[in-house]
Amino acid sequence: MPLNPAQRAAIIRGLADLPTTKVVGTVTDPLGRKGISIDFGEAEGSLVYSSKSSKELPVSYRQILDPATGETLSRVSYAARTALGATKGEVMGYQARGPGSGWTGPPASPLKGCKTGR
């Protein structure tokens, strides 16, 4: 949902005050955009890296923010340790945001029989 600059600044200040928040520094996201990388805590997820033994690789997530606007450029997961072909700190996946969102064609029509809420 779009936020105005004051709202975005308030959220960033609130997150910055959390004891687990760490500013990692200026980085380049997987799409080549410069941003500020923020780590909001310990490893918080895992990827299964071996189907034989169902071993899991812990990952940590960082938000990469546009330094000019504070908007999220991407959310990147990093390997929290080295294991089976993954090196600690290696990018394991990411979700990138574009400059805007919206319909690529006409908006979808409500299904037949649906009523508009008030």
QUISULZI-V536495 format. One record per pair of residues at least 4 apart in sequence whose C-alpha atoms are under 8 Angstrom apart, sorted by sequence separation. I is the first residue (numbers start at 1). J is the second residue. If there is no record, write none. Layout:
i:I j:J
i:I j:J
//
This chain:
i:3 j:7
i:4 j:8
i:5 j:9
i:6 j:10
i:7 j:11
i:8 j:12
i:9 j:13
i:10 j:14
i:11 j:15
i:12 j:16
i:13 j:17
i:14 j:18
i:17 j:21
i:28 j:32
i:29 j:33
i:50 j:54
i:51 j:55
i:65 j:69
i:66 j:70
i:67 j:71
i:82 j:86
i:83 j:87
i:86 j:90
i:103 j:107
i:110 j:114
i:3 j:8
i:16 j:21
i:28 j:33
i:29 j:34
i:49 j:54
i:50 j:55
i:65 j:70
i:66 j:71
i:81 j:86
i:82 j:87
i:83 j:88
i:15 j:21
i:16 j:22
i:28 j:34
i:29 j:35
i:48 j:54
i:49 j:55
i:50 j:56
i:65 j:71
i:66 j:72
i:81 j:87
i:82 j:88
i:27 j:34
i:28 j:35
i:48 j:55
i:49 j:56
i:65 j:72
i:66 j:73
i:79 j:86
i:81 j:88
i:26 j:34
i:27 j:35
i:48 j:56
i:49 j:57
i:64 j:72
i:65 j:73
i:79 j:87
i:80 j:88
i:81 j:89
i:26 j:35
i:27 j:36
i:47 j:56
i:48 j:57
i:63 j:72
i:64 j:73
i:65 j:74
i:79 j:88
i:80 j:89
i:26 j:36
i:27 j:37
i:46 j:56
i:47 j:57
i:63 j:73
i:64 j:74
i:78 j:88
i:79 j:89
i:25 j:36
i:26 j:37
i:46 j:57
i:47 j:58
i:63 j:74
i:64 j:75
i:78 j:89
i:79 j:90
i:24 j:36
i:25 j:37
i:46 j:58
i:47 j:59
i:63 j:75
i:64 j:76
i:78 j:90
i:79 j:91
i:23 j:36
i:24 j:37
i:25 j:38
i:45 j:58
i:46 j:59
i:62 j:75
i:63 j:76
i:78 j:91
i:79 j:92
i:23 j:37
i:24 j:38
i:44 j:58
i:45 j:59
i:61 j:75
i:62 j:76
i:77 j:91
i:78 j:92
i:23 j:38
i:24 j:39
i:43 j:58
i:44 j:59
i:45 j:60
i:61 j:76
i:62 j:77
i:76 j:91
i:77 j:92
i:78 j:93
i:22 j:38
i:23 j:39
i:43 j:59
i:44 j:60
i:61 j:77
i:62 j:78
i:76 j:92
i:77 j:93
i:21 j:38
i:22 j:39
i:43 j:60
i:44 j:61
i:60 j:77
i:61 j:78
i:76 j:93
i:77 j:94
i:21 j:39
i:22 j:40
i:42 j:60
i:43 j:61
i:59 j:77
i:60 j:78
i:76 j:94
i:20 j:39
i:21 j:40
i:22 j:41
i:41 j:60
i:59 j:78
i:60 j:79
i:75 j:94
i:76 j:95
i:20 j:40
i:21 j:41
i:59 j:79
i:60 j:80
i:74 j:94
i:75 j:95
i:20 j:41
i:39 j:60
i:40 j:61
i:58 j:79
i:59 j:80
i:74 j:95
i:75 j:96
i:20 j:42
i:39 j:61
i:40 j:62
i:57 j:79
i:58 j:80
i:59 j:81
i:74 j:96
i:39 j:62
i:57 j:80
i:58 j:81
i:73 j:96
i:74 j:97
i:38 j:62
i:39 j:63
i:57 j:81
i:73 j:97
i:15 j:40
i:37 j:62
i:38 j:63
i:72 j:97
i:73 j:98
i:37 j:63
i:38 j:64
i:57 j:83
i:37 j:64
i:38 j:65
i:36 j:64
i:37 j:65
i:35 j:64
i:36 j:65
i:35 j:65
i:36 j:66
i:35 j:66
i:36 j:67
i:34 j:66
i:35 j:67
i:59 j:92
i:29 j:64
i:49 j:84
i:27 j:64
i:43 j:80
i:35 j:73
i:33 j:73
i:29 j:73
i:29 j:74
i:12 j:70
i:9 j:70
i:8 j:70
i:8 j:71
i:5 j:69
i:30 j:94
i:31 j:96
//
